Every structure is written in C-alpha cells, then in structure tokens.
Amino acid sequence: MKEPRVTLKDVAEQLNISIGTIDRAIHGRGRINKETRTIIMQKIKDIGYKPNHLARVLGKNKETRLAFITPSHNPFWEEMMKGAQTACDELVDYGLYLYFRSQDSDYDSVAQVKAMSEVVENKPNGIILAPLHPYLLCAPINEAIENEIPVITINLDSKDSKRLCYVGENPFNTGKIVGTMYGKFLGDNGKIAVLTGSSNFSQFSIRKEGFLNLIRTKFAKVDIVGFYEYADNIEVAYEISKKLITDTEDLKAIFANTGSGSIAIGRAIRDLDKIGKVMAVSYDVNDEILEMLDCNALTATVTQSPFSQGYYAVKLMHKVILEGFVPDSEFYYTRADIIMDSEQYEFAQQGCIIGI
C-alpha cells in the first residue's frame, strides 16, 4: 500500500511552527532566524518531505483570485483580514491572490448587495463574504453560485442562501457560555436586564437565544426584569444602562448581545461607581474592553477569534477550488476564549496557527 505523501502541514505539526515560516525557510523568502531554518531543513530531511511540484506548476501558470468582502475597516474586520492574508501568503505557490472589498458602514446592507453584485461580475474564483443582512444578501450569493463561483460566509451568515458553508463563532454556544457566567454570579435571586442589538444580524439574535436558554434552564429563579433595544447605538445603550442601574432596585447584572452594547454597560457601571455591585460580560476584544476588564467594570469577555476566522475561511476556500473539496459540514466553528484581563489576553495571543 502506498504511504501518504508528507506535506508541509506534517512538518508544521511536528515542529509546532507555522506553515508560512516553513515555506519561507524552504524558498529563502523573507526574514527567518538561521537556527530556525536549520531545524526546519533537518526535519524536512528526516521525515522525507518533498515539495509539491504540481502546486508550483499551478502557481506559475494559473492565478486563483479570491474576493474577501467585509462591512468596514474597523479593528475587528482588520484582524480578520490579517488572518486571511496570512493564509494567502502561505499558499503563494498556488498563485493565490486575495483582494478585499469593504465599505464605510457596518450597517449599509444595500451598499453591500451592490458591492457583491459588482464582485460577481468580475468573476473571481471564489468569494468569502460577511453578509450584513441574511435575507437581502441571498440573491447576490445565489447569483454567484449560479455563475459557478463558490461562496463561503464568515462571521455573519445567510443560512437560507446557497452558500457552501459558514466559518465563524457558534453564537448559540457563546450565548450559553456567557449565560453560565451570569447565572453563577447571580445564583437564584438576582435581577438581570437584557439589552439587544439589531435583529438584522442573525448571529446577535442567536447569541441572545443561547443566553436565555441557559438562564431559563439552569438558573430558572433569576429574575429577568426586561428587554431593551438599543439598535447597535452605543450612546443609546449607555443611557439605557444608566437608567436601569439608577431606577431598578437590586439590579445585579445587565447583558448585551454585542461588544458595543457591553462597552456601554461597562461605562455606565464605572461612571455610576457600581463596580462590584452590577455585573456584565462582554463579547470581543479591543483596547477599551481590556481597560474595563482590568478595572473590573466588566467581569470577562468572550472572543470570536477573528484572525482564525479569516485564516481558515481562505484555507477552506482554497481546498474547494483547487482540490474540488466538498465541505462536510454546513458550519465550521472557530474557538471561543474567555478573557478575564489584559495579561491573560496577551498570553492567549502567543499561540501558533496550524493550517487546514
């Protein structure tokens, strides 16, 4: 029986080094420590790795163009694009080219529909899309599929479209994770208010469903005092939070299903001197959230791993295009980490990405 070919991934796993670093060592590209290169080349010799010459031929003779469409260029999406570009750099031998398309607003789904249609007209080999509206983006996604352009959704989903699959957080599970933290803090006699962002984003609604499912199932005596819409406006969420803290007797916690809503709650807790008296858990990570964790205005945050989402979406799409891979799942979920303070976050960032 013929033994399977040793791949760069095998080398990477044995050395716990990224595929990109190994690729640079083999081909002499970029900056790499001399000692690291020696270790890599010795390992390649030991396990019998041979370069995939087919891949190099493909890379020289055919360009694979992927479009990566995100709502805007805020830090969250930039981290996702960084992950996507890292994966693209590791696939340089295959002639992979990645171009990004975004807009000024995180909420202008009409502009994104137009952008998506324009991208389809340019006939890329594949499209990775964070759809701003699950229904409105169905038509351009389906148009791409009908034109034999595979589409993978990332971070946000359009489940009723013909997209191949989704890559991102499992929002129901992260809602349950956050619900567990609130429930353990509140016990059987706490009061909690629930703030909800835009219902256009299905992931946000599913987070809330997961949260409420956990609370009602395992902490049934927790008193939910009300549900309050803030339309993803951080100033509105801040004013609602202040009023709730001021007017609600024995309020112990406020939940929001987005990072911006959680920041608003944290600001209200801090400004009203309620640290340690009112509890909130956030989603995502940025400088302000880390500051609030360090001063205990927020108890914890749950990350979505935007870098990993971008990275794995590109790797998965490349397998679809080059190998004819058919996704064996409708959903590919990335890891969610619970972060308690900035020091823990820095520690969590020290890991290494292993490719698909």
Secondary structure as UniProt FT lines:
FT   HELIX           8..15
FT   HELIX           19..27
FT   HELIX           34..47
FT   HELIX           53..61
FT   STRAND          64..69
FT   HELIX           75..90
FT   HELIX           92..94
FT   STRAND          96..101
FT   HELIX           109..121
FT   STRAND          126..129
FT   TURN            134..137
FT   HELIX           138..146
FT   TURN            147..148
FT   STRAND          151..154
FT   TURN            159..160
FT   STRAND          165..168
FT   HELIX           171..186
FT   TURN            187..188
FT   STRAND          191..196
FT   TURN            199..200
FT   HELIX           202..218
FT   TURN            220..221
FT   STRAND          223..229
FT   TURN            231..232
FT   HELIX           234..247
FT   TURN            249..250
FT   STRAND          251..256
FT   HELIX           259..271
FT   TURN            272..273
FT   TURN            276..277
FT   STRAND          278..279
FT   STRAND          281..283
FT   HELIX           287..294
FT   TURN            295..296
FT   STRAND          300..302
FT   HELIX           306..323
FT   STRAND          331..333
FT   STRAND          338..339
FT   HELIX           342..348
FT   TURN            349..350
//
